[in-house]
Amino acid sequence: MICFAWSGFPQYAARCVRALVENVQERVVVVATRPHVPIKGMDQLAGCPVAWVEHSDARKLPLIIGGIPRVLIVSGWGFPIFNRYRDEVKDNGGAVIAMVDNNFRFSIREVLKAIRFRLFLKAKYDGYLVAGRSGTRLLEFYGVPKERIKTGLYAADETLFTGDIVLSRREKKMLFVGQIIARKNIVAFATAFIRANKSRGWKLEICGCGSLEDSLPKDESIFIHDFVQPEKLAAIYQSARIFALPSLEEHWGVVVHEAALSGCVLLLSDRVGAADDFLGQCNGYKFNPDSMDDMVEKIGECMRMTDAELLEAQRESLALSRNASKALFVNSLKELIP
């Protein structure tokens, strides 16, 4: 039996798990805490049993799924409940693979975390599934041999998000998808958008909800939607020229893969881990999310792109979108699973 222990089990993860279920002969189960957003039909999407738990659940893993799995694939090492599952599996001779979505940014704090990892955590895991290139660099910095690290942890569904509509034929629209919270920096970015837009006739569409919604600037160019189910979100991506993610911290960002699959120009803060995988030479810009002037400048650069530049950007986004996929998720796990 293969068991996923996934914190905040999101819909894209359910789609990836289903791809694995369809490619292995072994029983697959999921133990998960619920996501913060109201996704529907998760159990059906995963294609296998999903046992929902709270972080305070004190039951042992066999009581939840009916036995000790041969392999546990677990969300990092930051959740005590999942660390208990990890230890139960290791004590019974099973293998444990850690899913790690953190990106690499050198700091003294990161050095201390690397020392702690080498001393106390490294021996507890048999392999590591990371989101992208930045995650690989992080674990190599932590002392993990490269052959024990595979990319492909996160992926949007390429059958759902597509980029057939030419960018120059789309609306003059910039899109943000995510929570309206401080970490996402969307309030400051919306202010920068208004400054850059002036009389250019662009609009900023914000899909999400959160505690700072009332703090967003009021302007006729800004449109706000509550949380949108992924099946409906795909059409919104396909109507936008530019996708923006101005986060102050973003371990990876599946929404960036969704935007790349949709052929969008990418406008990303320099804290976004997925930029290493999807931002190339001509399909967008990075900016400093702490600098209002830098945000205004890079927004303006995107707005001024010619039809020819938009065409090249779209081609590059679609090409780089292949750096993540459900197939990569499956193949990487099959290589890690003993």
matplotlib code that plots the C-alpha trace (Angstrom):
import matplotlib.pyplot as plt

x = [0.0, 1.1, -0.1, 0.0, -0.2, -1.0, -1.6, -4.4, -4.9, -5.5, -7.4, -4.3, -2.8, -5.9, -5.5, -1.8, -2.6, -5.2, -2.5, -0.4, -3.3, -3.8, -0.2, 0.6, -0.8, -0.6, -3.4, -3.2, -4.8, -4.7, -4.7, -5.2, -6.3, -8.8, -7.7, -8.6, -10.6, -14.0, -12.9, -15.7, -15.4, -11.9, -12.5, -13.7, -10.9, -8.2, -9.5, -8.7, -10.0, -9.3, -9.4, -9.9, -8.2, -7.6, -4.1, -5.2, -6.2, -4.4, -5.2, -2.4, -2.2, -3.4, -6.7, -7.2, -6.3, -6.4, -2.7, 0.9, 1.7, 4.8, 5.5, 4.5, 4.7, 4.4, 4.1, 7.5, 8.4, 6.6, 3.4, 3.5, 0.6, 2.4, 5.7, 4.0, 2.9, 6.4, 7.9, 5.2, 6.1, 9.9, 9.5, 7.7, 10.4, 8.6, 10.0, 9.2, 9.4, 9.1, 7.3, 9.1, 7.8, 10.2, 12.5, 16.1, 17.0, 20.4, 20.3, 21.8, 18.5, 18.7, 22.1, 20.8, 17.9, 20.4, 22.4, 19.3, 18.2, 21.5, 21.6, 18.0, 15.9, 18.0, 18.0, 14.2, 13.6, 14.4, 13.7, 12.5, 10.0, 10.4, 8.4, 11.1, 14.7, 14.8, 13.7, 16.5, 19.1, 17.6, 17.9, 21.4, 22.3, 20.8, 23.2, 20.8, 22.5, 21.1, 20.0, 17.5, 15.8, 13.2, 11.2, 7.5, 5.7, 3.2, 1.5, -1.6, -3.7, -2.7, -6.0, -7.8, -5.5, -4.7, -3.3, -4.7, -6.1, -3.4, -2.4, -2.9, -6.6, -7.2, -8.5, -6.0, -6.2, -3.9, -4.9, -4.1, -5.3, -4.8, -5.7, -6.1, -3.7, -0.5, 1.9, 0.4, 1.1, -1.8, -2.9, 0.4, 0.4, -3.1, -1.9, 1.1, -1.2, -3.4, -0.3, 1.0, -2.3, -3.3, -5.1, -4.0, -7.3, -6.1, -8.0, -6.8, -8.9, -8.5, -9.7, -9.7, -10.8, -9.1, -8.9, -7.5, -10.2, -11.6, -8.1, -7.8, -7.9, -11.2, -10.9, -13.0, -10.1, -10.0, -12.5, -12.7, -14.2, -14.6, -12.9, -13.4, -13.5, -10.6, -12.9, -14.2, -10.9, -9.3, -11.5, -10.4, -6.7, -7.4, -9.0, -5.9, -2.7, -0.7, -0.6, 0.8, 2.0, 3.5, 4.1, 6.4, 6.9, 5.9, 7.5, 6.6, 3.2, 1.0, -0.9, 2.3, 2.1, -1.6, -0.7, 2.2, -0.1, -2.5, 0.2, 0.2, 3.0, 4.4, 4.9, 6.4, 8.0, 11.6, 10.4, 8.3, 10.0, 8.3, 10.0, 13.0, 10.9, 8.6, 10.2, 12.5, 14.1, 11.1, 7.9, 7.8, 9.6, 10.7, 10.3, 11.1, 7.8, 9.1, 9.6, 6.5, 8.6, 9.9, 6.4, 5.1, 8.0, 7.6, 3.8, 4.4, 6.9, 4.3, 1.6, 3.8, 4.6, 4.0, 2.0, 5.2, 6.6, 3.4, 3.5, 7.1, 6.2, 3.2, 5.4, 7.9, 5.4, 3.8, 7.2, 8.3, 5.0, 6.3, 8.7, 5.9, 3.1, 1.1, 3.3, 6.5, 4.8, 4.1, 7.5, 9.4, 7.5, 8.0, 11.7, 11.7, 9.4, 11.5]
y = [0.0, 3.5, 6.3, 10.1, 12.2, 15.7, 18.9, 21.0, 18.5, 20.8, 19.9, 19.9, 17.3, 15.2, 15.2, 14.2, 11.4, 10.1, 9.9, 7.8, 5.6, 4.9, 4.0, 1.6, -1.8, -1.1, 0.2, 4.0, 5.9, 9.5, 10.9, 14.6, 17.8, 19.9, 22.8, 26.3, 26.9, 25.3, 22.8, 20.3, 16.6, 15.9, 12.3, 11.5, 13.5, 11.5, 8.2, 6.5, 6.6, 9.9, 10.0, 13.5, 14.3, 17.2, 18.1, 17.2, 13.7, 11.3, 8.0, 5.8, 5.5, 1.8, 2.8, 5.4, 3.4, -0.2, -1.0, 0.2, 1.3, 0.0, 3.6, 6.9, 10.1, 12.9, 16.7, 17.7, 17.6, 20.5, 18.8, 16.7, 14.4, 13.5, 13.1, 10.4, 8.6, 8.8, 7.3, 4.5, 3.6, 3.7, 1.6, -1.0, -1.2, 1.0, 3.8, 7.5, 10.1, 13.8, 16.2, 19.6, 22.8, 25.3, 27.3, 28.3, 31.8, 31.9, 33.3, 32.7, 31.2, 28.8, 27.7, 26.9, 25.0, 23.0, 22.1, 21.0, 18.9, 17.1, 16.3, 15.3, 14.8, 13.5, 9.9, 9.8, 10.0, 7.8, 10.2, 13.7, 15.0, 18.8, 21.3, 22.6, 23.7, 26.0, 23.1, 20.9, 23.5, 23.8, 20.1, 19.9, 22.7, 20.6, 17.8, 15.5, 13.5, 14.6, 11.1, 11.1, 14.3, 14.3, 17.3, 17.2, 17.7, 20.2, 20.4, 22.0, 19.8, 20.4, 19.1, 21.9, 24.8, 25.6, 28.5, 28.4, 32.0, 34.4, 37.0, 40.0, 39.0, 38.8, 41.6, 44.1, 42.3, 41.4, 38.5, 37.6, 34.3, 33.7, 34.7, 38.4, 38.3, 40.2, 37.5, 37.8, 41.5, 42.1, 45.4, 47.1, 45.6, 46.9, 50.3, 50.0, 48.8, 51.9, 54.1, 52.2, 52.0, 55.7, 56.1, 52.8, 51.0, 47.9, 46.1, 44.0, 41.0, 39.5, 36.0, 35.1, 36.0, 36.9, 39.2, 42.2, 42.4, 45.6, 47.1, 46.8, 50.2, 51.2, 51.8, 51.2, 49.2, 46.6, 43.7, 41.2, 37.7, 35.4, 32.0, 30.3, 26.6, 25.4, 24.2, 27.8, 29.4, 28.0, 30.2, 33.3, 32.6, 32.2, 35.7, 37.4, 38.6, 38.9, 36.9, 38.6, 37.1, 39.8, 37.6, 38.6, 34.8, 32.0, 28.6, 27.7, 28.7, 26.3, 29.3, 30.2, 26.8, 27.3, 30.7, 29.3, 26.5, 29.3, 31.1, 34.2, 36.7, 36.2, 39.1, 37.6, 38.8, 37.7, 35.6, 33.2, 29.8, 28.7, 31.6, 29.3, 26.8, 29.0, 32.5, 32.5, 35.1, 36.9, 35.7, 38.1, 40.0, 39.7, 42.6, 43.5, 43.2, 45.7, 48.4, 50.3, 51.9, 48.6, 47.2, 50.2, 50.0, 46.3, 46.5, 49.3, 47.1, 44.4, 46.7, 48.1, 44.7, 44.7, 42.0, 40.4, 40.4, 38.9, 36.1, 35.2, 35.4, 33.1, 30.6, 30.6, 30.3, 27.3, 25.7, 26.2, 24.9, 21.4, 21.7, 20.4, 17.9, 15.1, 12.6, 14.1, 13.7, 10.0, 9.2, 10.9, 9.1, 5.8, 6.4, 7.2, 4.4, 1.3]
z = [0.0, -0.9, 1.4, 0.9, 4.0, 2.6, 4.6, 3.1, 0.2, -2.8, -6.0, -8.3, -5.9, -6.2, -9.9, -9.6, -7.2, -9.6, -12.3, -10.0, -9.1, -12.8, -13.3, -10.4, -9.5, -5.8, -3.5, -3.0, -0.1, 1.1, 4.6, 4.5, 6.3, 4.3, 2.1, 3.2, 0.0, -0.7, -3.4, -4.4, -5.3, -3.9, -3.1, -6.6, -8.2, -6.4, -7.7, -4.3, -0.7, 1.1, 4.9, 6.2, 9.6, 11.8, 12.9, 16.5, 15.5, 17.9, 16.1, 14.8, 11.1, 10.9, 12.6, 9.8, 6.7, 7.9, 8.1, 7.8, 4.2, 2.4, 1.3, 3.0, 0.9, 3.3, 3.4, 4.7, 8.3, 9.8, 11.0, 14.2, 13.1, 9.9, 11.7, 13.8, 10.7, 9.4, 12.5, 12.5, 9.0, 9.5, 12.7, 10.7, 7.9, 5.4, 3.2, 3.6, 0.8, 1.8, -0.4, -0.1, -1.7, -0.1, -2.4, -1.8, -0.6, 1.1, 4.7, 8.1, 9.1, 6.2, 7.3, 10.7, 9.2, 7.1, 10.2, 12.0, 9.0, 8.7, 12.4, 13.1, 10.0, 7.0, 8.2, 8.5, 4.8, 1.8, -0.9, -1.7, -4.2, -4.8, -6.8, -9.1, -9.6, -6.5, -4.3, -5.7, -4.8, -1.3, -0.5, -2.1, 0.3, 3.1, 2.2, 0.3, -2.5, -5.9, -6.9, -3.9, -5.2, -7.9, -9.3, -10.1, -6.8, -8.1, -11.5, -12.9, -15.2, -18.7, -20.0, -18.1, -18.7, -22.3, -24.2, -27.7, -27.9, -29.2, -26.6, -28.8, -29.3, -25.6, -23.4, -22.1, -18.8, -16.0, -13.7, -10.1, -8.6, -4.9, -1.4, -0.6, 2.3, 3.3, 2.1, -1.4, -1.5, -3.8, -2.1, -2.9, -6.4, -7.2, -6.1, -8.5, -11.2, -11.0, -11.2, -14.3, -16.0, -16.1, -19.5, -21.0, -20.7, -18.9, -16.1, -13.2, -12.4, -8.9, -8.3, -4.6, -1.1, 2.1, 5.1, 3.1, 0.5, 1.9, 1.8, -2.0, -3.7, -5.2, -8.9, -12.0, -13.6, -10.7, -10.7, -7.8, -7.9, -4.9, -5.1, -8.4, -9.0, -11.2, -13.9, -14.3, -13.7, -16.8, -19.1, -17.0, -17.6, -21.3, -21.4, -19.8, -21.4, -18.2, -15.0, -11.9, -8.7, -6.4, -3.3, -0.5, 0.0, -2.3, -2.0, -5.6, -6.9, -8.9, -10.3, -12.2, -14.0, -14.7, -16.2, -18.3, -19.6, -20.6, -22.5, -20.4, -20.0, -16.4, -14.1, -10.9, -7.7, -7.1, -4.2, -6.4, -6.5, -9.8, -11.6, -12.0, -14.0, -16.1, -16.5, -19.6, -21.8, -23.2, -21.5, -18.6, -15.9, -12.3, -9.8, -6.2, -4.3, -1.7, -4.3, -5.5, -8.2, -9.5, -9.6, -11.5, -14.0, -14.7, -15.0, -17.6, -19.5, -19.8, -20.9, -23.7, -25.3, -29.0, -30.8, -32.0, -28.4, -27.1, -29.6, -28.6, -24.9, -25.5, -27.3, -24.5, -21.7, -23.4, -24.0, -20.4, -19.1, -19.9, -17.0, -14.8, -15.5, -14.0, -15.9, -14.3, -10.9, -11.6, -13.1, -10.4, -7.6, -9.4, -9.5, -5.7, -4.6, -3.7]

ax = plt.figure().add_subplot(projection="3d")
ax.plot(x, y, z, "-o")
ax.set_aspect("equal")
plt.show()
